[in-house]
Amino acid sequence: MRKVIQIIVVFFMFLGFINIDAQSVIQRLEEDHFKITIQNLDSDSVRILQVTDLHMGSRGHWLDDLRTYNRIKRLVKMYNPHFIFVY
């Protein structure tokens, strides 16, 4: 837990040094599926993909795991993030 807190502190310190001008539009496509469009990205932007509460690896839920993996893969392909945070 201490390591997680350290990572969060460093992350917010990092955010204090950058200017975030991008705007986002969030559309709900399904109960658990959202489309997020990020506008006004420039070449100085830092792109971060954060995925949480994956609940992967449960016995008998391999199809759900595959869908989750494919959603993350599409997001990575679409936004080409500099960092991916999984929590």
Secondary structure as UniProt FT lines:
FT   HELIX           2..15
FT   TURN            16..17
FT   STRAND          23..30
FT   TURN            31..32
FT   STRAND          33..39
FT   TURN            43..44
FT   STRAND          48..51
FT   TURN            56..57
FT   TURN            59..60
FT   HELIX           62..79
FT   STRAND          83..86
//
